[in-house]
Amino acid sequence: MGITQKQQMVLDFLKSYEEKHGFTPTQRQIAQHFEFKSVGTVQDYLAYLEKHGHIQRARDEKRNLILNPSDRSVPLLGKVAAGLPIEHNINDEFIEVPTTMLKKGHSHFALMVKGDSMVDIGIVEGDYVVIRQQTTANTNGQIIVAQINNEAVIKRYFKKKGVIELHSENPKYKPIIIDPEDDFKILGVFVGLIRLN
């Protein structure tokens, strides 16, 4: 499960404070920064962030937060079809992904997979796909997320004699042939997979 925008703001504050000062803020400083009425609210946020692996807390120190430096948050933009298209929608959740999946200087986002059209390469329903935002495919056969008439799909991209085909990785699904009348655009290319359960 991702984290909400407010939880992400708390996590971002922890990271920026640590970068600036060399250590994390106290719970009271966090409460003051966000104008929370009590430190109890901060404790709730920290408990959630710890439960989901974003931070660790040492019980015997005042400044007791340890951030996970190997992860970075990307926005979770909804669901993508691995099967029939599903409408995508923007919300305010984020998901932590390893920095090894991310290319510097590029924007990334994540989508939750619905359906079974990509099972033959190990992308199953409930997985989160990490996508590097770009509007073109680099090669034939590349896995992309595309929008077709306002619905998002994850497929393999092929362009043959000027005709775009989107292929599944499950033999029960036929290729999608993009008609010139279709509202089609590439949203990005697949760079990694997160499986939380």
N, C-alpha and C positions, 0 to 999 in steps of 0.2 A: 504494500500500500504506500502511496506517496504521502507527502506532507502538505498541509495547507499553506496558503500564502503567508499567514501570520507566523506559523511555525518556521517557515523559510526565512522570514524577516529576522526572527530571533537567532536562527542559525547563522545567517549572514552577519548579524551584529557580533556574534561571538568570534567569527572568523576575522572580521575587519579589526576588531578590538585587539585580538591576539597579534595580528600582523603589525599593528601600530605600536603596541606596548610590550610585546614579547610574552605576555601571559593573558589569560582569560579574565573577564570581569567577574566581580562578585555578584551574587544573586541580587543584592540591594542595588548595585549599579545597573543591572539589567532592568529591574523594576522601575528605577528612576528614568532610564532612557525611554522606555515604552509607556511611562506614566501609568503603570499598573498600580492598583490600590494596595496590593499586598505582595509580599515575597512568595506567598502560597501560589499565586498565579504563575510566577516564574518557575516554581518547583514542578507544577503540572506540565509546563512546556518542556522543561529539562527531562522529566521522567519519560515523556513521549519520545523525545529525541534520542534518549539513551536506549529505550526499548527497541527502537528501529535502527540502531547501529550508527547513528550520526555522531554521537559523543560517548565518552566514558566518564564516569565520576569516581574519583578517589574519595573515600569516606572520611579520611583523617586530615584533610587540608581545607583551608578557607577558600583558596582559589583552586577548585578541585576538578575542573573540566579539562578533558583531553579530547581534542577534535580529531576526526578521522581525516588525515590529509590526502588519502588516496582517492577520495570521492569528490564529485562536484555535482551540484544540483542542476537538473535541466527541467523545463516545464513539461508536465504531463498534459497533453492536449486532447485527450479523449480516447476513443477506440478506433481501431482500424480493422477492416475485414480481411480475414484469411479465408475466403469463401465468397459469399455474396457481399456487395458493397454495403457499408454502414456509414451513416452520416457522422462526421467528426464535429466536435464542439470544443470550444476553449473554456477551461475552468481555471481555478487558482491553485492547483496542486503541483507539486514538484516531486521528482524522484532522484535519488542519489545514484550516480553511475561512476564506474572507475574512470579516472582521468585518461587511462590508456586507450579508451574508446574515442576520446575527443581529440579533434584536430584544432590546434591553435588558430585563431583568426576566423573560425567558422562558428555559426550558430547551430545548436543542436536542440532536439526535442524528443520526447518519448510518447509512444502510443501503446495502449493495451490491445493485445490481439484477441479478436473474436473469430471463431470458425476454425476450419481444419485444412484449408487449401495449401498450407505450406508445411504440413507435417513431415513430408519426406526429407526435409532438410532440418528437422528438429525444432521448427517454430510452431508452438502449440497454443491452444486457447488459454488465456490467462497470462501468457508471457508478456513482457514489456519489450518492445523493439526501440532501439536508440537510433535516431535518424539525424544525419548531417543535412542541414537545410541547403538545397541547391535546386536549380530549375531544369537541369539536364542530367541525363544518364551518361556515365563515362564510357561504358562498353555495352555491347549486346550481352544479355544474360545477367546483367547486374540487377540486384534486388533493390526495388524502389518503393516508395510510397507515392501514390498518385491520387489526384482528385479527378473523379469523373462525374460531371453533372452534380457537383456539391457533395459527393460521397467519396470517402477515402478507402483505398485498397492497398494491400502490400502484395506485390507480384514481381516476377522476373520480367525485365524490359527487353524487347526485341524490336528492331526496326528493319523490315525487309522490303526492299524496293519502294521505300517511302511510306510503307504502311506500318503503323505501330501495333504490336501485339503484346499483351500482358499475359504471361503464363503462370499457372499455379504449380506447386510441387506436390500435387495429389492427382492421380489419373482420373478421378471422378469429375474433375472440373475442366471444362473446355477453355481454350484461350479466349480472352476478351480482345476483340478487334476494335480499335478506336476509329470511329467514323469521323470524317471531317466536320460533321455537324455537332459532334460531342464537345462539351466544355471540358477539355482535358488539360491538366497541367501536372508536372512533376513537382512534388513538395520537397523531396529529398531522397537520399540514398541510405540504405541500411548499413550501420556500422557495428552493431552489437545487440546482444540479447541479455535481458535481466529476467531471471526466474526466481521469484520470491518464496515459492512453496514447493 
